[in-house]
Amino acid sequence: MENKNLISVKSVTQALKIKDYLTKKGIRSQLIKTPGGSANGGCGYSLYVPKNYAKAVELIKSGGVM
């Protein structure tokens, strides 16, 4: 299943840090188990961003949280 609204993370700690950061920026996200497991050797969790996905990715990269 391909879902372009998922941001794969390396750890649950990183996921929670990013989730808090996005919330402060007004973007909702949800921590979920990565569908089909973790292909990148990470923790098996992703952040689901239902709206403003592109903006979320931009904020994460520019904010240095990933």
PDB file of N, CA, C and O in Angstrom, chain B, residues numbered from 101:
ATOM      1  N   MET B 101       0.846  -1.176   0.000  1.00  0.00           N
ATOM      2  CA  MET B 101       0.000   0.000   0.000  1.00  0.00           C
ATOM      3  C   MET B 101       0.890   1.236   0.000  1.00  0.00           C
ATOM      4  O   MET B 101       1.732   1.391   0.884  1.00  0.00           O
ATOM      5  N   GLU B 102       0.717   2.092  -0.954  1.00  0.00           N
ATOM      6  CA  GLU B 102       1.476   3.333  -1.010  1.00  0.00           C
ATOM      7  C   GLU B 102       0.611   4.457  -0.491  1.00  0.00           C
ATOM      8  O   GLU B 102      -0.525   4.637  -0.929  1.00  0.00           O
ATOM      9  N   ASN B 103       1.145   5.202   0.432  1.00  0.00           N
ATOM     10  CA  ASN B 103       0.415   6.333   0.983  1.00  0.00           C
ATOM     11  C   ASN B 103       1.368   7.510   1.062  1.00  0.00           C
ATOM     12  O   ASN B 103       2.321   7.500   1.841  1.00  0.00           O
ATOM     13  N   LYS B 104       1.107   8.512   0.259  1.00  0.00           N
ATOM     14  CA  LYS B 104       2.013   9.651   0.185  1.00  0.00           C
ATOM     15  C   LYS B 104       1.883  10.582   1.383  1.00  0.00           C
ATOM     16  O   LYS B 104       2.589  11.588   1.459  1.00  0.00           O
ATOM     17  N   ASN B 105       1.012  10.271   2.296  1.00  0.00           N
ATOM     18  CA  ASN B 105       0.855  11.104   3.491  1.00  0.00           C
ATOM     19  C   ASN B 105       1.567  10.515   4.694  1.00  0.00           C
ATOM     20  O   ASN B 105       1.276  10.898   5.828  1.00  0.00           O
ATOM     21  N   LEU B 106       2.492   9.596   4.474  1.00  0.00           N
ATOM     22  CA  LEU B 106       3.242   8.980   5.567  1.00  0.00           C
ATOM     23  C   LEU B 106       4.675   9.483   5.576  1.00  0.00           C
ATOM     24  O   LEU B 106       5.323   9.577   4.533  1.00  0.00           O
ATOM     25  N   ILE B 107       5.157   9.805   6.763  1.00  0.00           N
ATOM     26  CA  ILE B 107       6.546  10.190   6.955  1.00  0.00           C
ATOM     27  C   ILE B 107       7.188   9.107   7.805  1.00  0.00           C
ATOM     28  O   ILE B 107       6.840   8.940   8.975  1.00  0.00           O
ATOM     29  N   SER B 108       8.115   8.379   7.225  1.00  0.00           N
ATOM     30  CA  SER B 108       8.792   7.296   7.924  1.00  0.00           C
ATOM     31  C   SER B 108       9.831   7.877   8.872  1.00  0.00           C
ATOM     32  O   SER B 108      10.519   8.840   8.534  1.00  0.00           O
ATOM     33  N   VAL B 109       9.944   7.292  10.054  1.00  0.00           N
ATOM     34  CA  VAL B 109      10.878   7.782  11.070  1.00  0.00           C
ATOM     35  C   VAL B 109      11.792   6.655  11.539  1.00  0.00           C
ATOM     36  O   VAL B 109      11.502   5.478  11.323  1.00  0.00           O
ATOM     37  N   LYS B 110      12.900   7.026  12.183  1.00  0.00           N
ATOM     38  CA  LYS B 110      13.875   6.044  12.641  1.00  0.00           C
ATOM     39  C   LYS B 110      13.579   5.496  14.024  1.00  0.00           C
ATOM     40  O   LYS B 110      14.022   4.404  14.378  1.00  0.00           O
ATOM     41  N   SER B 111      12.815   6.273  14.818  1.00  0.00           N
ATOM     42  CA  SER B 111      12.516   5.823  16.177  1.00  0.00           C
ATOM     43  C   SER B 111      11.208   6.442  16.655  1.00  0.00           C
ATOM     44  O   SER B 111      10.738   7.441  16.111  1.00  0.00           O
ATOM     45  N   VAL B 112      10.644   5.839  17.661  1.00  0.00           N
ATOM     46  CA  VAL B 112       9.420   6.385  18.258  1.00  0.00           C
ATOM     47  C   VAL B 112       9.727   7.746  18.883  1.00  0.00           C
ATOM     48  O   VAL B 112       8.898   8.655  18.829  1.00  0.00           O
ATOM     49  N   THR B 113      10.900   7.885  19.468  1.00  0.00           N
ATOM     50  CA  THR B 113      11.294   9.158  20.066  1.00  0.00           C
ATOM     51  C   THR B 113      11.322  10.263  19.017  1.00  0.00           C
ATOM     52  O   THR B 113      10.819  11.360  19.257  1.00  0.00           O
ATOM     53  N   GLN B 114      11.906   9.979  17.856  1.00  0.00           N
ATOM     54  CA  GLN B 114      11.942  10.955  16.772  1.00  0.00           C
ATOM     55  C   GLN B 114      10.528  11.273  16.290  1.00  0.00           C
ATOM     56  O   GLN B 114      10.211  12.431  16.018  1.00  0.00           O
ATOM     57  N   ALA B 115       9.691  10.266  16.186  1.00  0.00           N
ATOM     58  CA  ALA B 115       8.311  10.468  15.741  1.00  0.00           C
ATOM     59  C   ALA B 115       7.568  11.411  16.681  1.00  0.00           C
ATOM     60  O   ALA B 115       6.862  12.311  16.226  1.00  0.00           O
ATOM     61  N   LEU B 116       7.721  11.211  17.979  1.00  0.00           N
ATOM     62  CA  LEU B 116       7.038  12.065  18.952  1.00  0.00           C
ATOM     63  C   LEU B 116       7.570  13.494  18.914  1.00  0.00           C
ATOM     64  O   LEU B 116       6.806  14.447  19.065  1.00  0.00           O
ATOM     65  N   LYS B 117       8.872  13.642  18.713  1.00  0.00           N
ATOM     66  CA  LYS B 117       9.473  14.971  18.599  1.00  0.00           C
ATOM     67  C   LYS B 117       8.915  15.701  17.371  1.00  0.00           C
ATOM     68  O   LYS B 117       8.559  16.877  17.449  1.00  0.00           O
ATOM     69  N   ILE B 118       8.843  15.002  16.253  1.00  0.00           N
ATOM     70  CA  ILE B 118       8.322  15.603  15.020  1.00  0.00           C
ATOM     71  C   ILE B 118       6.841  15.919  15.167  1.00  0.00           C
ATOM     72  O   ILE B 118       6.384  16.978  14.736  1.00  0.00           O
ATOM     73  N   LYS B 119       6.089  15.003  15.776  1.00  0.00           N
ATOM     74  CA  LYS B 119       4.657  15.224  15.978  1.00  0.00           C
ATOM     75  C   LYS B 119       4.420  16.486  16.801  1.00  0.00           C
ATOM     76  O   LYS B 119       3.568  17.302  16.449  1.00  0.00           O
ATOM     77  N   ASP B 120       5.159  16.654  17.884  1.00  0.00           N
ATOM     78  CA  ASP B 120       5.042  17.858  18.721  1.00  0.00           C
ATOM     79  C   ASP B 120       5.391  19.112  17.929  1.00  0.00           C
ATOM     80  O   ASP B 120       4.710  20.132  18.031  1.00  0.00           O
ATOM     81  N   TYR B 121       6.451  19.029  17.144  1.00  0.00           N
ATOM     82  CA  TYR B 121       6.887  20.167  16.323  1.00  0.00           C
ATOM     83  C   TYR B 121       5.788  20.556  15.330  1.00  0.00           C
ATOM     84  O   TYR B 121       5.465  21.736  15.193  1.00  0.00           O
ATOM     85  N   LEU B 122       5.214  19.568  14.637  1.00  0.00           N
ATOM     86  CA  LEU B 122       4.162  19.854  13.662  1.00  0.00           C
ATOM     87  C   LEU B 122       2.920  20.437  14.343  1.00  0.00           C
ATOM     88  O   LEU B 122       2.278  21.338  13.803  1.00  0.00           O
ATOM     89  N   THR B 123       2.589  19.928  15.511  1.00  0.00           N
ATOM     90  CA  THR B 123       1.436  20.441  16.250  1.00  0.00           C
ATOM     91  C   THR B 123       1.633  21.922  16.580  1.00  0.00           C
ATOM     92  O   THR B 123       0.703  22.718  16.451  1.00  0.00           O
ATOM     93  N   LYS B 124       2.824  22.283  16.997  1.00  0.00           N
ATOM     94  CA  LYS B 124       3.127  23.689  17.303  1.00  0.00           C
ATOM     95  C   LYS B 124       3.026  24.569  16.058  1.00  0.00           C
ATOM     96  O   LYS B 124       2.759  25.767  16.159  1.00  0.00           O
ATOM     97  N   LYS B 125       3.239  23.973  14.887  1.00  0.00           N
ATOM     98  CA  LYS B 125       3.147  24.705  13.623  1.00  0.00           C
ATOM     99  C   LYS B 125       1.734  24.642  13.023  1.00  0.00           C
ATOM    100  O   LYS B 125       1.498  25.150  11.927  1.00  0.00           O
ATOM    101  N   GLY B 126       0.800  24.014  13.749  1.00  0.00           N
ATOM    102  CA  GLY B 126      -0.590  23.968  13.309  1.00  0.00           C
ATOM    103  C   GLY B 126      -0.933  22.848  12.344  1.00  0.00           C
ATOM    104  O   GLY B 126      -1.952  22.909  11.656  1.00  0.00           O
ATOM    105  N   ILE B 127      -0.085  21.819  12.287  1.00  0.00           N
ATOM    106  CA  ILE B 127      -0.330  20.690  11.388  1.00  0.00           C
ATOM    107  C   ILE B 127      -0.593  19.441  12.216  1.00  0.00           C
ATOM    108  O   ILE B 127       0.213  19.058  13.064  1.00  0.00           O
ATOM    109  N   ARG B 128      -1.741  18.810  11.954  1.00  0.00           N
ATOM    110  CA  ARG B 128      -2.108  17.593  12.672  1.00  0.00           C
ATOM    111  C   ARG B 128      -1.378  16.402  12.079  1.00  0.00           C
ATOM    112  O   ARG B 128      -1.190  16.317  10.866  1.00  0.00           O
ATOM    113  N   SER B 129      -0.971  15.490  12.935  1.00  0.00           N
ATOM    114  CA  SER B 129      -0.369  14.233  12.492  1.00  0.00           C
ATOM    115  C   SER B 129      -0.723  13.152  13.499  1.00  0.00           C
ATOM    116  O   SER B 129      -1.153  13.425  14.619  1.00  0.00           O
ATOM    117  N   GLN B 130      -0.529  11.924  13.063  1.00  0.00           N
ATOM    118  CA  GLN B 130      -0.875  10.787  13.920  1.00  0.00           C
ATOM    119  C   GLN B 130       0.228   9.741  13.809  1.00  0.00           C
ATOM    120  O   GLN B 130       0.661   9.410  12.705  1.00  0.00           O
ATOM    121  N   LEU B 131       0.682   9.220  14.942  1.00  0.00           N
ATOM    122  CA  LEU B 131       1.675   8.156  14.969  1.00  0.00           C
ATOM    123  C   LEU B 131       0.976   6.835  14.675  1.00  0.00           C
ATOM    124  O   LEU B 131       0.021   6.467  15.360  1.00  0.00           O
ATOM    125  N   ILE B 132       1.454   6.115  13.649  1.00  0.00           N
ATOM    126  CA  ILE B 132       0.848   4.831  13.278  1.00  0.00           C
ATOM    127  C   ILE B 132       1.935   3.797  13.015  1.00  0.00           C
ATOM    128  O   ILE B 132       3.089   4.152  12.776  1.00  0.00           O
ATOM    129  N   LYS B 133       1.570   2.519  13.058  1.00  0.00           N
ATOM    130  CA  LYS B 133       2.470   1.457  12.631  1.00  0.00           C
ATOM    131  C   LYS B 133       2.625   1.586  11.118  1.00  0.00           C
ATOM    132  O   LYS B 133       1.640   1.790  10.408  1.00  0.00           O
ATOM    133  N   THR B 134       3.844   1.469  10.628  1.00  0.00           N
ATOM    134  CA  THR B 134       4.084   1.554   9.200  1.00  0.00           C
ATOM    135  C   THR B 134       3.427   0.358   8.512  1.00  0.00           C
ATOM    136  O   THR B 134       3.716  -0.789   8.851  1.00  0.00           O
ATOM    137  N   PRO B 135       2.535   0.627   7.537  1.00  0.00           N
ATOM    138  CA  PRO B 135       1.892  -0.481   6.817  1.00  0.00           C
ATOM    139  C   PRO B 135       2.941  -1.356   6.139  1.00  0.00           C
ATOM    140  O   PRO B 135       3.800  -0.846   5.420  1.00  0.00           O
ATOM    141  N   GLY B 136       2.880  -2.649   6.356  1.00  0.00           N
ATOM    142  CA  GLY B 136       3.838  -3.571   5.756  1.00  0.00           C
ATOM    143  C   GLY B 136       5.176  -3.613   6.467  1.00  0.00           C
ATOM    144  O   GLY B 136       6.115  -4.230   5.965  1.00  0.00           O
ATOM    145  N   GLY B 137       5.288  -2.979   7.608  1.00  0.00           N
ATOM    146  CA  GLY B 137       6.540  -2.975   8.364  1.00  0.00           C
ATOM    147  C   GLY B 137       7.475  -1.880   7.906  1.00  0.00           C
ATOM    148  O   GLY B 137       7.115  -1.049   7.071  1.00  0.00           O
ATOM    149  N   SER B 138       8.648  -1.881   8.440  1.00  0.00           N
ATOM    150  CA  SER B 138       9.633  -0.842   8.144  1.00  0.00           C
ATOM    151  C   SER B 138      10.596  -1.321   7.070  1.00  0.00           C
ATOM    152  O   SER B 138      11.351  -2.270   7.285  1.00  0.00           O
ATOM    153  N   ALA B 139      10.571  -0.674   5.926  1.00  0.00           N
ATOM    154  CA  ALA B 139      11.466  -1.039   4.830  1.00  0.00           C
ATOM    155  C   ALA B 139      12.849  -0.422   5.000  1.00  0.00           C
ATOM    156  O   ALA B 139      13.812  -0.890   4.394  1.00  0.00           O
ATOM    157  N   ASN B 140      12.959   0.620   5.816  1.00  0.00           N
ATOM    158  CA  ASN B 140      14.237   1.328   5.949  1.00  0.00           C
ATOM    159  C   ASN B 140      15.027   0.921   7.192  1.00  0.00           C
ATOM    160  O   ASN B 140      16.010   1.573   7.545  1.00  0.00           O
ATOM    161  N   GLY B 141      14.607  -0.138   7.846  1.00  0.00           N
ATOM    162  CA  GLY B 141      15.316  -0.584   9.038  1.00  0.00           C
ATOM    163  C   GLY B 141      15.013   0.251  10.263  1.00  0.00           C
ATOM    164  O   GLY B 141      15.697   0.141  11.280  1.00  0.00           O
ATOM    165  N   GLY B 142      13.993   1.086  10.171  1.00  0.00           N
ATOM    166  CA  GLY B 142      13.617   1.940  11.295  1.00  0.00           C
ATOM    167  C   GLY B 142      12.781   1.185  12.303  1.00  0.00           C
ATOM    168  O   GLY B 142      12.822  -0.043  12.374  1.00  0.00           O
ATOM    169  N   CYS B 143      12.029   1.927  13.073  1.00  0.00           N
ATOM    170  CA  CYS B 143      11.285   1.368  14.195  1.00  0.00           C
ATOM    171  C   CYS B 143       9.958   0.740  13.801  1.00  0.00           C
ATOM    172  O   CYS B 143       9.328   0.069  14.619  1.00  0.00           O
ATOM    173  N   GLY B 144       9.522   0.945  12.564  1.00  0.00           N
ATOM    174  CA  GLY B 144       8.240   0.399  12.142  1.00  0.00           C
ATOM    175  C   GLY B 144       7.080   1.338  12.382  1.00  0.00           C
ATOM    176  O   GLY B 144       5.921   0.933  12.297  1.00  0.00           O
ATOM    177  N   TYR B 145       7.382   2.593  12.683  1.00  0.00           N
ATOM    178  CA  TYR B 145       6.340   3.598  12.887  1.00  0.00           C
ATOM    179  C   TYR B 145       6.509   4.721  11.871  1.00  0.00           C
ATOM    180  O   TYR B 145       7.607   4.990  11.384  1.00  0.00           O
ATOM    181  N   SER B 146       5.391   5.364  11.567  1.00  0.00           N
ATOM    182  CA  SER B 146       5.378   6.508  10.667  1.00  0.00           C
ATOM    183  C   SER B 146       4.436   7.554  11.229  1.00  0.00           C
ATOM    184  O   SER B 146       3.626   7.273  12.112  1.00  0.00           O
ATOM    185  N   LEU B 147       4.553   8.758  10.706  1.00  0.00           N
ATOM    186  CA  LEU B 147       3.593   9.804  11.019  1.00  0.00           C
ATOM    187  C   LEU B 147       2.666   9.948   9.828  1.00  0.00           C
ATOM    188  O   LEU B 147       3.117  10.116   8.695  1.00  0.00           O
ATOM    189  N   TYR B 148       1.376   9.881  10.087  1.00  0.00           N
ATOM    190  CA  TYR B 148       0.370  10.098   9.056  1.00  0.00           C
ATOM    191  C   TYR B 148      -0.051  11.557   9.130  1.00  0.00           C
ATOM    192  O   TYR B 148      -0.479  12.041  10.177  1.00  0.00           O
ATOM    193  N   VAL B 149       0.078  12.256   7.995  1.00  0.00           N
ATOM    194  CA  VAL B 149      -0.270  13.677   7.918  1.00  0.00           C
ATOM    195  C   VAL B 149      -1.401  13.801   6.897  1.00  0.00           C
ATOM    196  O   VAL B 149      -1.143  13.839   5.694  1.00  0.00           O
ATOM    197  N   PRO B 150      -2.662  13.864   7.366  1.00  0.00           N
ATOM    198  CA  PRO B 150      -3.794  13.850   6.439  1.00  0.00           C
ATOM    199  C   PRO B 150      -3.914  15.097   5.568  1.00  0.00           C
ATOM    200  O   PRO B 150      -4.400  15.016   4.440  1.00  0.00           O
ATOM    201  N   LYS B 151      -3.479  16.243   6.074  1.00  0.00           N
ATOM    202  CA  LYS B 151      -3.569  17.495   5.321  1.00  0.00           C
ATOM    203  C   LYS B 151      -2.243  18.230   5.431  1.00  0.00           C
ATOM    204  O   LYS B 151      -1.521  18.075   6.415  1.00  0.00           O
ATOM    205  N   ASN B 152      -1.927  19.021   4.429  1.00  0.00           N
ATOM    206  CA  ASN B 152      -0.708  19.839   4.422  1.00  0.00           C
ATOM    207  C   ASN B 152       0.570  19.005   4.490  1.00  0.00           C
ATOM    208  O   ASN B 152       1.540  19.396   5.139  1.00  0.00           O
ATOM    209  N   TYR B 153       0.564  17.852   3.815  1.00  0.00           N
ATOM    210  CA  TYR B 153       1.716  16.956   3.835  1.00  0.00           C
ATOM    211  C   TYR B 153       2.987  17.652   3.332  1.00  0.00           C
ATOM    212  O   TYR B 153       4.031  17.590   3.982  1.00  0.00           O
ATOM    213  N   ALA B 154       2.894  18.316   2.169  1.00  0.00           N
ATOM    214  CA  ALA B 154       4.075  18.965   1.589  1.00  0.00           C
ATOM    215  C   ALA B 154       4.627  20.030   2.532  1.00  0.00           C
ATOM    216  O   ALA B 154       5.841  20.157   2.692  1.00  0.00           O
ATOM    217  N   LYS B 155       3.741  20.785   3.147  1.00  0.00           N
ATOM    218  CA  LYS B 155       4.172  21.813   4.097  1.00  0.00           C
ATOM    219  C   LYS B 155       4.833  21.167   5.310  1.00  0.00           C
ATOM    220  O   LYS B 155       5.831  21.678   5.818  1.00  0.00           O
ATOM    221  N   ALA B 156       4.281  20.042   5.779  1.00  0.00           N
ATOM    222  CA  ALA B 156       4.859  19.334   6.928  1.00  0.00           C
ATOM    223  C   ALA B 156       6.277  18.887   6.630  1.00  0.00           C
ATOM    224  O   ALA B 156       7.172  19.068   7.455  1.00  0.00           O
ATOM    225  N   VAL B 157       6.491  18.305   5.457  1.00  0.00           N
ATOM    226  CA  VAL B 157       7.827  17.836   5.075  1.00  0.00           C
ATOM    227  C   VAL B 157       8.787  19.024   5.003  1.00  0.00           C
ATOM    228  O   VAL B 157       9.917  18.939   5.483  1.00  0.00           O
ATOM    229  N   GLU B 158       8.346  20.108   4.416  1.00  0.00           N
ATOM    230  CA  GLU B 158       9.167  21.321   4.311  1.00  0.00           C
ATOM    231  C   GLU B 158       9.559  21.839   5.701  1.00  0.00           C
ATOM    232  O   GLU B 158      10.718  22.179   5.941  1.00  0.00           O
ATOM    233  N   LEU B 159       8.586  21.893   6.605  1.00  0.00           N
ATOM    234  CA  LEU B 159       8.858  22.362   7.963  1.00  0.00           C
ATOM    235  C   LEU B 159       9.836  21.456   8.698  1.00  0.00           C
ATOM    236  O   LEU B 159      10.724  21.931   9.406  1.00  0.00           O
ATOM    237  N   ILE B 160       9.670  20.153   8.526  1.00  0.00           N
ATOM    238  CA  ILE B 160      10.543  19.199   9.196  1.00  0.00           C
ATOM    239  C   ILE B 160      11.982  19.369   8.717  1.00  0.00           C
ATOM    240  O   ILE B 160      12.914  19.383   9.520  1.00  0.00           O
ATOM    241  N   LYS B 161      12.155  19.498   7.404  1.00  0.00           N
ATOM    242  CA  LYS B 161      13.498  19.662   6.852  1.00  0.00           C
ATOM    243  C   LYS B 161      14.121  20.994   7.261  1.00  0.00           C
ATOM    244  O   LYS B 161      15.289  21.038   7.648  1.00  0.00           O
ATOM    245  N   SER B 162      13.357  22.069   7.178  1.00  0.00           N
ATOM    246  CA  SER B 162      13.911  23.386   7.485  1.00  0.00           C
ATOM    247  C   SER B 162      14.101  23.591   8.996  1.00  0.00           C
ATOM    248  O   SER B 162      14.939  24.384   9.423  1.00  0.00           O
ATOM    249  N   GLY B 163      13.309  22.863   9.796  1.00  0.00           N
ATOM    250  CA  GLY B 163      13.415  22.982  11.243  1.00  0.00           C
ATOM    251  C   GLY B 163      14.480  22.108  11.862  1.00  0.00           C
ATOM    252  O   GLY B 163      14.765  22.213  13.055  1.00  0.00           O
ATOM    253  N   GLY B 164      15.076  21.235  11.044  1.00  0.00           N
ATOM    254  CA  GLY B 164      16.140  20.374  11.532  1.00  0.00           C
ATOM    255  C   GLY B 164      15.707  19.303  12.511  1.00  0.00           C
ATOM    256  O   GLY B 164      16.504  18.852  13.334  1.00  0.00           O
ATOM    257  N   VAL B 165      14.457  18.894  12.430  1.00  0.00           N
ATOM    258  CA  VAL B 165      13.977  17.861  13.359  1.00  0.00           C
ATOM    259  C   VAL B 165      14.045  16.452  12.770  1.00  0.00           C
ATOM    260  O   VAL B 165      13.639  15.486  13.416  1.00  0.00           O
ATOM    261  N   MET B 166      14.547  16.339  11.571  1.00  0.00           N
ATOM    262  CA  MET B 166      14.676  15.016  10.963  1.00  0.00           C
ATOM    263  C   MET B 166      15.976  14.909  10.212  1.00  0.00           C
ATOM    264  O   MET B 166      16.268  13.865   9.629  1.00  0.00           O
TER     265      MET B 166
END
